[in-house]
């Protein structure tokens, strides 16, 4: 079992805040079927992710990976940019 890769959780979401130093807030949306009524419902969660260089900004779609706890609320790290935010 020493050759097998460690299973890491990765999520893709949208940056909703880049105000904190070296941290971005990422909104991850998922669609699930309601347990009782069977309707497809959109659910969302916010994660604080570590952004060392401060290169990701509001509206960017990024991929985050779970890591060791970096602070009280932060245990995700930004791995890559999926799509840059469109400038209006």
Buried (B, 14 or more C-beta within 10 A) or exposed (E): EEEEEEEEEEBBBBBEBBEEEEBBBBEBEEEEEEEEEEEEEEEEEEBBBBBEEEEBEEBBBBBBBBBEEBEEEBBBBBBEBEEEBEEE
